[in-house]
Amino acid sequence: MTNNKTNKSIAVIGGGPGGLMLGLLLQQQGYDYTIFEKANPTVNNERGGSLDIHDDSGQLPIIETGIYDRFKSLVRYEGEDTKVIAKDGTVIFEEDAEGEGGRPEIDRGELCDIILEQIDKEHIKYGYAFESLERLSNNKVAVSFTNGEVEHFDLVVGADGAFSKVRPYLSTVDLDYTGISMVEINIDDVKNNYPELAAYNKNGKAMALGGSQALLAQLNGDGRIKVYVSYRAPKEQLNTYKQLSLSELKAQLLSDFDGWHEDLKAYIHAMSDDVLFRRIYKLPIGFNWNHDAQLTLLGDAAHLMSPFAGEGVNTALYDAYIFVEALKKYDDFDEAISYYEQQILSHAQERAQESQDNLELMFAPDAAQQLGEFFNSVKSEE
Ligand SMILES: Cc1cc2nc3c(=O)[nH]c(=O)nc-3n(C[C@H](O)[C@H](O)[C@H](O)COP(=O)(O)OP(=O)(O)OC[C@H]3O[C@@H](n4cnc5c(N)ncnc54)[C@H](O)[C@@H]3O)c2cc1C
């Protein structure tokens, strides 16, 4: 590694899993970097649901940074339990996780925490929301934040998620609505409060599929079941739902799932007042941008895809890994960033296609049959 490279100052915009992991890897290589995160540190349950971390992508930087043992102490291998159910309650596929599989589950908040634990505090600034940037004549970039601060860097990495404010400096391409909207509901401490539902759901994912609707349930590490009540629906439908009181919303969801088996409607009956509305967006598959020596993207900012292949966080972590591998491989900083972009964009393109194919499958008229048969065929090949 040349001094020339480690002297570069790097701004990482966004302290999600991707930005944090990039920061830790840069720190371990001796780079001058700062992570800017718009939020303030929050508690685990406000920081997203459970994510499966894949051994061929998301786990690579976890091993590289030496936090694998910590990761292993928190992951739930039993979280790989999988069930596919038709809307009449027929269980089409069911598999209980055995031993240590390659895709264990961890809550997003815990994943962020174990990376953050290793980051020197002076390298992360909270309450800094990226506002704009300006390319200066001395090859530096001036980054402005909504709190009025301005800082100068050699390179800015936009790791600021789906609705990235950095991305528009590299591309005019907009996000596409996938046609899927979700009402995210939570069932707290399910083992104690709803033991029958806990036994029905098991320790992992239960996917009830019924054509244009789905109930996608997942046990989280904090004892909640998070259910993505999902619809193939126009974008506007959620506007109506957002106006409803909690009891009206519950009645609406029960009415939408009228005719579904009682075992499945039990998830809605048990919902708490912790509700989130989500429209699922994506970038066009194969999204790219013209290389810019001062600016690049990572994670959802670079390749937002729908969550139906469970690849989003894995590609974000993989990007961070490749970023630092590229810096090790090339003496020239700019060449390294070009190489990084080529590698991550082709890797993400395949995952984005898989996510889109899964979306089509999971909202097809015979979705439960198709997905059940798919899992059964994979199982019989093992
Ligand atoms: C319903 C749902 C379920 C999902 N399930 C899975 C799954 O099972 N498996 C999986 O792999 N992926 C899943 N994902 C996707 C996964 O959550 C994302 O792909 C992953 O979090 C991307 O990480 P990231 O670091 O790129 O971005 P994010 O996690 O979005 O982090 C971006 C960070 O940037 C910060 N930020 C935003 N704007 C600014 C700004 N202007 N200035 C400064 N900071 C800013 C945000 O506060 C945030 O901390 C799911 C997504 C959804 C919506």
The ligand as an SDF file (V2000), in Angstrom:
LIG
                    3D

 53 58  0  0  0  0  0  0  0  0999 V2000
  -39.2760   -4.9410    4.5970 C   0  0  0  0  0  0  0  0  0  0  0  0
  -37.8180   -5.2130    4.3370 C   0  0  0  0  0  0  0  0  0  0  0  0
  -37.2920   -6.4410    4.6780 C   0  0  0  0  0  0  0  0  0  0  0  0
  -35.9530   -6.6980    4.4070 C   0  0  0  0  0  0  0  0  0  0  0  0
  -35.4690   -7.9500    4.6730 N   0  0  0  0  0  0  0  0  0  0  0  0
  -34.2030   -8.2370    4.3250 C   0  0  0  0  0  0  0  0  0  0  0  0
  -33.6720   -9.5410    4.5420 C   0  0  0  0  0  0  0  0  0  0  0  0
  -34.3310  -10.4500    5.0580 O   0  0  0  0  0  0  0  0  0  0  0  0
  -32.3740   -9.7820    4.1710 N   0  0  0  0  0  0  0  0  0  0  0  0
  -31.5990   -8.8070    3.6040 C   0  0  0  0  0  0  0  0  0  0  0  0
  -30.4360   -9.0800    3.2610 O   0  0  0  0  0  0  0  0  0  0  0  0
  -32.0710   -7.5700    3.3940 N   0  0  0  0  0  0  0  0  0  0  0  0
  -33.3420   -7.2620    3.7370 C   0  0  0  0  0  0  0  0  0  0  0  0
  -33.8170   -6.0180    3.5260 N   0  0  0  0  0  0  0  0  0  0  0  0
  -32.9280   -5.0160    2.9260 C   0  0  0  0  0  0  0  0  0  0  0  0
  -31.9080   -4.4860    3.8980 C   0  0  0  0  0  0  0  0  0  0  0  0
  -32.5390   -3.9260    5.0360 O   0  0  0  0  0  0  0  0  0  0  0  0
  -31.0690   -3.4200    3.1950 C   0  0  0  0  0  0  0  0  0  0  0  0
  -30.6370   -3.9140    1.9540 O   0  0  0  0  0  0  0  0  0  0  0  0
  -29.8390   -3.0550    4.0080 C   0  0  0  0  0  0  0  0  0  0  0  0
  -30.2100   -2.5100    5.2410 O   0  0  0  0  0  0  0  0  0  0  0  0
  -28.9740   -2.0620    3.2160 C   0  0  0  0  0  0  0  0  0  0  0  0
  -27.9330   -1.5570    4.0070 O   0  0  0  0  0  0  0  0  0  0  0  0
  -27.3330   -0.1460    3.6880 P   0  0  0  0  0  0  0  0  0  0  0  0
  -26.2770    0.0720    4.7390 O   0  0  0  0  0  0  0  0  0  0  0  0
  -26.9520   -0.0340    2.2630 O   0  0  0  0  0  0  0  0  0  0  0  0
  -28.5330    0.8960    3.8740 O   0  0  0  0  0  0  0  0  0  0  0  0
  -29.5020    1.1850    5.1550 P   0  0  0  0  0  0  0  0  0  0  0  0
  -29.6160   -0.0050    6.0240 O   0  0  0  0  0  0  0  0  0  0  0  0
  -30.7110    1.7620    4.5750 O   0  0  0  0  0  0  0  0  0  0  0  0
  -28.6770    2.2940    5.9300 O   0  0  0  0  0  0  0  0  0  0  0  0
  -28.5560    3.6080    5.4230 C   0  0  0  0  0  0  0  0  0  0  0  0
  -28.1500    4.5290    6.5700 C   0  0  0  0  0  0  0  0  0  0  0  0
  -27.9970    5.8530    6.0320 O   0  0  0  0  0  0  0  0  0  0  0  0
  -28.6190    6.7850    6.8890 C   0  0  0  0  0  0  0  0  0  0  0  0
  -28.9880    7.9340    6.0700 N   0  0  0  0  0  0  0  0  0  0  0  0
  -30.0130    8.0470    5.1880 C   0  0  0  0  0  0  0  0  0  0  0  0
  -30.0080    9.2600    4.6220 N   0  0  0  0  0  0  0  0  0  0  0  0
  -28.9590    9.9310    5.1420 C   0  0  0  0  0  0  0  0  0  0  0  0
  -28.4340   11.2420    4.9510 C   0  0  0  0  0  0  0  0  0  0  0  0
  -29.0210   12.1170    4.1080 N   0  0  0  0  0  0  0  0  0  0  0  0
  -27.3340   11.6140    5.6300 N   0  0  0  0  0  0  0  0  0  0  0  0
  -26.7260   10.7620    6.5090 C   0  0  0  0  0  0  0  0  0  0  0  0
  -27.1970    9.5070    6.7530 N   0  0  0  0  0  0  0  0  0  0  0  0
  -28.2860    9.1010    6.0650 C   0  0  0  0  0  0  0  0  0  0  0  0
  -29.8100    6.0320    7.4580 C   0  0  0  0  0  0  0  0  0  0  0  0
  -30.2500    6.6130    8.6840 O   0  0  0  0  0  0  0  0  0  0  0  0
  -29.2190    4.6330    7.6510 C   0  0  0  0  0  0  0  0  0  0  0  0
  -28.5990    4.4900    8.9100 O   0  0  0  0  0  0  0  0  0  0  0  0
  -35.1230   -5.7070    3.8080 C   0  0  0  0  0  0  0  0  0  0  0  0
  -35.6490   -4.4540    3.5020 C   0  0  0  0  0  0  0  0  0  0  0  0
  -36.9880   -4.2090    3.7480 C   0  0  0  0  0  0  0  0  0  0  0  0
  -37.5600   -2.8640    3.3680 C   0  0  0  0  0  0  0  0  0  0  0  0
  1  2  1  0
  2  3  1  0
  2 52  2  0
  3  4  2  0
  4  5  1  0
  4 50  1  0
  5  6  2  0
  6  7  1  0
  6 13  1  0
  7  8  2  0
  7  9  1  0
  9 10  1  0
 10 11  2  0
 10 12  1  0
 12 13  2  0
 13 14  1  0
 14 15  1  0
 14 50  1  0
 15 16  1  0
 16 17  1  0
 16 18  1  0
 18 19  1  0
 18 20  1  0
 20 21  1  0
 20 22  1  0
 22 23  1  0
 23 24  1  0
 24 25  2  0
 24 26  1  0
 24 27  1  0
 27 28  1  0
 28 29  2  0
 28 30  1  0
 28 31  1  0
 31 32  1  0
 32 33  1  0
 33 34  1  0
 33 48  1  0
 34 35  1  0
 35 36  1  0
 35 46  1  0
 36 37  1  0
 36 45  1  0
 37 38  2  0
 38 39  1  0
 39 40  1  0
 39 45  2  0
 40 41  1  0
 40 42  2  0
 42 43  1  0
 43 44  2  0
 44 45  1  0
 46 47  1  0
 46 48  1  0
 48 49  1  0
 50 51  2  0
 51 52  1  0
 52 53  1  0
M  END
$$$$
